[in-house]
Amino acid sequence: MMDKTADDPLLRLQALREEHRLLDTRIQELSSRPYLTPDDQVEVARLKKLKLKKKDEIMQLAAEMGVEL
């Protein structure tokens, strides 16, 4: 079965925004801990980079669609 989000830019945009939100939630969960292990710190950094990548994808797709966010 084909992934409809790949064919529909609006669905793709919604999926990217949901992924971005989930990454933000996970970053907040980790950051709220009183102490982060070195592995946790690496994970937070990785998640922040991934979140930024998703944001860039969202902005690019929105620009291509002519949607203002």
Backbone as XML, in Angstrom:
<?xml version="1.0"?>
<chain id="A" units="angstrom">
  <residue number="1" name="MET">
    <atom name="N" x="0.837" y="-1.178" z="0.000"/>
    <atom name="CA" x="0.000" y="0.000" z="0.000"/>
    <atom name="C" x="0.882" y="1.242" z="0.000"/>
  </residue>
  <residue number="2" name="MET">
    <atom name="N" x="0.532" y="2.219" z="-0.812"/>
    <atom name="CA" x="1.352" y="3.423" z="-0.933"/>
    <atom name="C" x="1.059" y="4.388" z="0.211"/>
  </residue>
  <residue number="3" name="ASP">
    <atom name="N" x="2.072" y="5.136" z="0.579"/>
    <atom name="CA" x="1.943" y="6.143" z="1.619"/>
    <atom name="C" x="1.344" y="7.402" z="0.998"/>
  </residue>
  <residue number="4" name="LYS">
    <atom name="N" x="0.148" y="7.764" z="1.409"/>
    <atom name="CA" x="-0.541" y="8.914" z="0.828"/>
    <atom name="C" x="0.145" y="10.229" z="1.176"/>
  </residue>
  <residue number="5" name="THR">
    <atom name="N" x="0.894" y="10.271" z="2.291"/>
    <atom name="CA" x="1.552" y="11.518" z="2.665"/>
    <atom name="C" x="2.620" y="11.901" z="1.661"/>
  </residue>
  <residue number="6" name="ALA">
    <atom name="N" x="3.193" y="10.921" z="0.968"/>
    <atom name="CA" x="4.218" y="11.217" z="-0.030"/>
    <atom name="C" x="3.605" y="11.906" z="-1.243"/>
  </residue>
  <residue number="7" name="ASP">
    <atom name="N" x="2.336" y="11.616" z="-1.530"/>
    <atom name="CA" x="1.671" y="12.184" z="-2.698"/>
    <atom name="C" x="0.954" y="13.492" z="-2.404"/>
  </residue>
  <residue number="8" name="ASP">
    <atom name="N" x="0.530" y="13.703" z="-1.190"/>
    <atom name="CA" x="-0.258" y="14.876" z="-0.826"/>
    <atom name="C" x="0.593" y="15.827" z="0.019"/>
  </residue>
  <residue number="9" name="PRO">
    <atom name="N" x="0.958" y="16.985" z="-0.542"/>
    <atom name="CA" x="1.811" y="17.916" z="0.205"/>
    <atom name="C" x="1.197" y="18.374" z="1.528"/>
  </residue>
  <residue number="10" name="LEU">
    <atom name="N" x="-0.120" y="18.543" z="1.560"/>
    <atom name="CA" x="-0.758" y="18.982" z="2.798"/>
    <atom name="C" x="-0.647" y="17.912" z="3.884"/>
  </residue>
  <residue number="11" name="LEU">
    <atom name="N" x="-0.861" y="16.655" z="3.502"/>
    <atom name="CA" x="-0.695" y="15.561" z="4.467"/>
    <atom name="C" x="0.757" y="15.449" z="4.909"/>
  </residue>
  <residue number="12" name="ARG">
    <atom name="N" x="1.678" y="15.647" z="3.987"/>
    <atom name="CA" x="3.112" y="15.606" z="4.318"/>
    <atom name="C" x="3.446" y="16.717" z="5.307"/>
  </residue>
  <residue number="13" name="LEU">
    <atom name="N" x="2.900" y="17.901" z="5.070"/>
    <atom name="CA" x="3.136" y="19.028" z="5.969"/>
    <atom name="C" x="2.595" y="18.718" z="7.367"/>
  </residue>
  <residue number="14" name="GLN">
    <atom name="N" x="1.402" y="18.165" z="7.428"/>
    <atom name="CA" x="0.815" y="17.799" z="8.717"/>
    <atom name="C" x="1.662" y="16.737" z="9.424"/>
  </residue>
  <residue number="15" name="ALA">
    <atom name="N" x="2.144" y="15.764" z="8.675"/>
    <atom name="CA" x="2.977" y="14.706" z="9.260"/>
    <atom name="C" x="4.284" y="15.279" z="9.802"/>
  </residue>
  <residue number="16" name="LEU">
    <atom name="N" x="4.896" y="16.178" z="9.048"/>
    <atom name="CA" x="6.142" y="16.801" z="9.499"/>
    <atom name="C" x="5.913" y="17.615" z="10.771"/>
  </residue>
  <residue number="17" name="ARG">
    <atom name="N" x="4.810" y="18.343" z="10.811"/>
    <atom name="CA" x="4.508" y="19.151" z="11.999"/>
    <atom name="C" x="4.274" y="18.257" z="13.214"/>
  </residue>
  <residue number="18" name="GLU">
    <atom name="N" x="3.633" y="17.110" z="13.018"/>
    <atom name="CA" x="3.411" y="16.166" z="14.117"/>
    <atom name="C" x="4.740" y="15.567" z="14.588"/>
  </residue>
  <residue number="19" name="GLU">
    <atom name="N" x="5.610" y="15.210" z="13.644"/>
    <atom name="CA" x="6.929" y="14.681" z="14.009"/>
    <atom name="C" x="7.711" y="15.729" z="14.796"/>
  </residue>
  <residue number="20" name="HIS">
    <atom name="N" x="7.642" y="16.984" z="14.357"/>
    <atom name="CA" x="8.330" y="18.084" z="15.024"/>
    <atom name="C" x="7.806" y="18.239" z="16.454"/>
  </residue>
  <residue number="21" name="ARG">
    <atom name="N" x="6.491" y="18.154" z="16.619"/>
    <atom name="CA" x="5.879" y="18.283" z="17.935"/>
    <atom name="C" x="6.311" y="17.140" z="18.859"/>
  </residue>
  <residue number="22" name="LEU">
    <atom name="N" x="6.342" y="15.924" z="18.319"/>
    <atom name="CA" x="6.757" y="14.770" z="19.123"/>
    <atom name="C" x="8.222" y="14.885" z="19.550"/>
  </residue>
  <residue number="23" name="LEU">
    <atom name="N" x="9.066" y="15.371" z="18.654"/>
    <atom name="CA" x="10.472" y="15.578" z="19.007"/>
    <atom name="C" x="10.587" y="16.613" z="20.123"/>
  </residue>
  <residue number="24" name="ASP">
    <atom name="N" x="9.823" y="17.696" z="20.005"/>
    <atom name="CA" x="9.843" y="18.737" z="21.026"/>
    <atom name="C" x="9.408" y="18.180" z="22.379"/>
  </residue>
  <residue number="25" name="THR">
    <atom name="N" x="8.374" y="17.360" z="22.371"/>
    <atom name="CA" x="7.892" y="16.741" z="23.608"/>
    <atom name="C" x="8.976" y="15.871" z="24.236"/>
  </residue>
  <residue number="26" name="ARG">
    <atom name="N" x="9.643" y="15.084" z="23.425"/>
    <atom name="CA" x="10.701" y="14.195" z="23.937"/>
    <atom name="C" x="11.876" y="15.009" z="24.490"/>
  </residue>
  <residue number="27" name="ILE">
    <atom name="N" x="12.239" y="16.075" z="23.802"/>
    <atom name="CA" x="13.324" y="16.943" z="24.281"/>
    <atom name="C" x="12.944" y="17.541" z="25.636"/>
  </residue>
  <residue number="28" name="GLN">
    <atom name="N" x="11.713" y="17.999" z="25.759"/>
    <atom name="CA" x="11.252" y="18.580" z="27.027"/>
    <atom name="C" x="11.261" y="17.544" z="28.147"/>
  </residue>
  <residue number="29" name="GLU">
    <atom name="N" x="10.843" y="16.320" z="27.822"/>
    <atom name="CA" x="10.852" y="15.251" z="28.830"/>
    <atom name="C" x="12.264" y="15.007" z="29.354"/>
  </residue>
  <residue number="30" name="LEU">
    <atom name="N" x="13.204" y="14.894" z="28.437"/>
    <atom name="CA" x="14.589" y="14.646" z="28.855"/>
    <atom name="C" x="15.156" y="15.846" z="29.609"/>
  </residue>
  <residue number="31" name="SER">
    <atom name="N" x="14.883" y="17.038" z="29.109"/>
    <atom name="CA" x="15.451" y="18.249" z="29.706"/>
    <atom name="C" x="14.878" y="18.552" z="31.081"/>
  </residue>
  <residue number="32" name="SER">
    <atom name="N" x="13.714" y="18.009" z="31.393"/>
    <atom name="CA" x="13.098" y="18.283" z="32.691"/>
    <atom name="C" x="13.698" y="17.435" z="33.811"/>
  </residue>
  <residue number="33" name="ARG">
    <atom name="N" x="14.520" y="16.487" z="33.452"/>
    <atom name="CA" x="15.167" y="15.657" z="34.473"/>
    <atom name="C" x="16.175" y="16.496" z="35.255"/>
  </residue>
  <residue number="34" name="PRO">
    <atom name="N" x="16.315" y="16.201" z="36.542"/>
    <atom name="CA" x="17.271" y="16.974" z="37.342"/>
    <atom name="C" x="18.725" y="16.740" z="36.918"/>
  </residue>
  <residue number="35" name="TYR">
    <atom name="N" x="18.992" y="15.579" z="36.346"/>
    <atom name="CA" x="20.358" y="15.262" z="35.920"/>
    <atom name="C" x="20.292" y="14.471" z="34.624"/>
  </residue>
  <residue number="36" name="LEU">
    <atom name="N" x="21.121" y="14.860" z="33.665"/>
    <atom name="CA" x="21.208" y="14.121" z="32.405"/>
    <atom name="C" x="22.526" y="13.372" z="32.351"/>
  </residue>
  <residue number="37" name="THR">
    <atom name="N" x="22.445" y="12.095" z="32.075"/>
    <atom name="CA" x="23.657" y="11.307" z="31.879"/>
    <atom name="C" x="24.313" y="11.766" z="30.582"/>
  </residue>
  <residue number="38" name="PRO">
    <atom name="N" x="25.572" y="11.418" z="30.373"/>
    <atom name="CA" x="26.204" y="11.758" z="29.095"/>
    <atom name="C" x="25.415" y="11.212" z="27.895"/>
  </residue>
  <residue number="39" name="ASP">
    <atom name="N" x="24.874" y="10.006" z="28.033"/>
    <atom name="CA" x="24.054" y="9.447" z="26.948"/>
    <atom name="C" x="22.795" y="10.277" z="26.718"/>
  </residue>
  <residue number="40" name="ASP">
    <atom name="N" x="22.176" y="10.738" z="27.804"/>
    <atom name="CA" x="20.990" y="11.590" z="27.682"/>
    <atom name="C" x="21.342" y="12.908" z="26.991"/>
  </residue>
  <residue number="41" name="GLN">
    <atom name="N" x="22.493" y="13.470" z="27.336"/>
    <atom name="CA" x="22.925" y="14.725" z="26.722"/>
    <atom name="C" x="23.129" y="14.552" z="25.220"/>
  </residue>
  <residue number="42" name="VAL">
    <atom name="N" x="23.720" y="13.431" z="24.838"/>
    <atom name="CA" x="23.915" y="13.138" z="23.414"/>
    <atom name="C" x="22.562" y="12.974" z="22.731"/>
  </residue>
  <residue number="43" name="GLU">
    <atom name="N" x="21.650" y="12.295" z="23.398"/>
    <atom name="CA" x="20.306" y="12.081" z="22.842"/>
    <atom name="C" x="19.574" y="13.410" z="22.657"/>
  </residue>
  <residue number="44" name="VAL">
    <atom name="N" x="19.662" y="14.302" z="23.627"/>
    <atom name="CA" x="19.023" y="15.616" z="23.505"/>
    <atom name="C" x="19.612" y="16.373" z="22.318"/>
  </residue>
  <residue number="45" name="ALA">
    <atom name="N" x="20.922" y="16.351" z="22.177"/>
    <atom name="CA" x="21.565" y="17.037" z="21.054"/>
    <atom name="C" x="21.111" y="16.443" z="19.723"/>
  </residue>
  <residue number="46" name="ARG">
    <atom name="N" x="21.022" y="15.122" z="19.660"/>
    <atom name="CA" x="20.582" y="14.449" z="18.435"/>
    <atom name="C" x="19.139" y="14.826" z="18.106"/>
  </residue>
  <residue number="47" name="LEU">
    <atom name="N" x="18.290" y="14.822" z="19.117"/>
    <atom name="CA" x="16.883" y="15.166" z="18.911"/>
    <atom name="C" x="16.712" y="16.620" z="18.475"/>
  </residue>
  <residue number="48" name="LYS">
    <atom name="N" x="17.520" y="17.512" z="19.048"/>
    <atom name="CA" x="17.441" y="18.924" z="18.660"/>
    <atom name="C" x="17.832" y="19.110" z="17.198"/>
  </residue>
  <residue number="49" name="LYS">
    <atom name="N" x="18.858" y="18.399" z="16.749"/>
    <atom name="CA" x="19.265" y="18.481" z="15.343"/>
    <atom name="C" x="18.171" y="17.940" z="14.429"/>
  </residue>
  <residue number="50" name="LEU">
    <atom name="N" x="17.573" y="16.837" z="14.831"/>
    <atom name="CA" x="16.493" y="16.246" z="14.045"/>
    <atom name="C" x="15.280" y="17.175" z="14.013"/>
  </residue>
  <residue number="51" name="LYS">
    <atom name="N" x="14.984" y="17.799" z="15.141"/>
    <atom name="CA" x="13.865" y="18.744" z="15.213"/>
    <atom name="C" x="14.112" y="19.931" z="14.279"/>
  </residue>
  <residue number="52" name="LEU">
    <atom name="N" x="15.333" y="20.432" z="14.258"/>
    <atom name="CA" x="15.677" y="21.540" z="13.366"/>
    <atom name="C" x="15.552" y="21.124" z="11.904"/>
  </residue>
  <residue number="53" name="LYS">
    <atom name="N" x="15.971" y="19.907" z="11.597"/>
    <atom name="CA" x="15.843" y="19.388" z="10.233"/>
    <atom name="C" x="14.373" y="19.321" z="9.827"/>
  </residue>
  <residue number="54" name="LYS">
    <atom name="N" x="13.523" y="18.844" z="10.737"/>
    <atom name="CA" x="12.081" y="18.786" z="10.455"/>
    <atom name="C" x="11.525" y="20.186" z="10.230"/>
  </residue>
  <residue number="55" name="LYS">
    <atom name="N" x="11.965" y="21.144" z="11.035"/>
    <atom name="CA" x="11.502" y="22.530" z="10.884"/>
    <atom name="C" x="11.898" y="23.070" z="9.516"/>
  </residue>
  <residue number="56" name="ASP">
    <atom name="N" x="13.127" y="22.791" z="9.091"/>
    <atom name="CA" x="13.575" y="23.217" z="7.763"/>
    <atom name="C" x="12.721" y="22.589" z="6.668"/>
  </residue>
  <residue number="57" name="GLU">
    <atom name="N" x="12.399" y="21.302" z="6.823"/>
    <atom name="CA" x="11.556" y="20.620" z="5.840"/>
    <atom name="C" x="10.158" y="21.234" z="5.813"/>
  </residue>
  <residue number="58" name="ILE">
    <atom name="N" x="9.635" y="21.560" z="6.985"/>
    <atom name="CA" x="8.314" y="22.190" z="7.077"/>
    <atom name="C" x="8.327" y="23.531" z="6.346"/>
  </residue>
  <residue number="59" name="MET">
    <atom name="N" x="9.325" y="24.340" z="6.616"/>
    <atom name="CA" x="9.406" y="25.666" z="6.005"/>
    <atom name="C" x="9.567" y="25.567" z="4.492"/>
  </residue>
  <residue number="60" name="GLN">
    <atom name="N" x="10.385" y="24.634" z="4.027"/>
    <atom name="CA" x="10.595" y="24.462" z="2.595"/>
    <atom name="C" x="9.305" y="24.014" z="1.912"/>
  </residue>
  <residue number="61" name="LEU">
    <atom name="N" x="8.638" y="23.029" z="2.477"/>
    <atom name="CA" x="7.397" y="22.531" z="1.892"/>
    <atom name="C" x="6.319" y="23.610" z="1.911"/>
  </residue>
  <residue number="62" name="ALA">
    <atom name="N" x="6.221" y="24.348" z="3.001"/>
    <atom name="CA" x="5.232" y="25.423" z="3.091"/>
    <atom name="C" x="5.499" y="26.485" z="2.028"/>
  </residue>
  <residue number="63" name="ALA">
    <atom name="N" x="6.767" y="26.815" z="1.819"/>
    <atom name="CA" x="7.118" y="27.799" z="0.790"/>
    <atom name="C" x="6.747" y="27.286" z="-0.598"/>
  </residue>
  <residue number="64" name="GLU">
    <atom name="N" x="7.011" y="26.012" z="-0.855"/>
    <atom name="CA" x="6.659" y="25.419" z="-2.146"/>
    <atom name="C" x="5.149" y="25.427" z="-2.369"/>
  </residue>
  <residue number="65" name="MET">
    <atom name="N" x="4.399" y="25.262" z="-1.291"/>
    <atom name="CA" x="2.939" y="25.231" z="-1.381"/>
    <atom name="C" x="2.333" y="26.634" z="-1.369"/>
  </residue>
  <residue number="66" name="GLY">
    <atom name="N" x="3.140" y="27.626" z="-1.042"/>
    <atom name="CA" x="2.631" y="28.986" z="-0.935"/>
    <atom name="C" x="1.844" y="29.216" z="0.343"/>
  </residue>
  <residue number="67" name="VAL">
    <atom name="N" x="2.146" y="28.401" z="1.360"/>
    <atom name="CA" x="1.462" y="28.499" z="2.649"/>
    <atom name="C" x="2.335" y="29.300" z="3.600"/>
  </residue>
  <residue number="68" name="GLU">
    <atom name="N" x="1.716" y="30.247" z="4.293"/>
    <atom name="CA" x="2.449" y="31.029" z="5.279"/>
    <atom name="C" x="2.183" y="30.454" z="6.664"/>
  </residue>
  <residue number="69" name="LEU">
    <atom name="N" x="3.244" y="30.171" z="7.394"/>
    <atom name="CA" x="3.090" y="29.585" z="8.738"/>
    <atom name="C" x="3.252" y="30.633" z="9.804"/>
  </residue>
</chain>
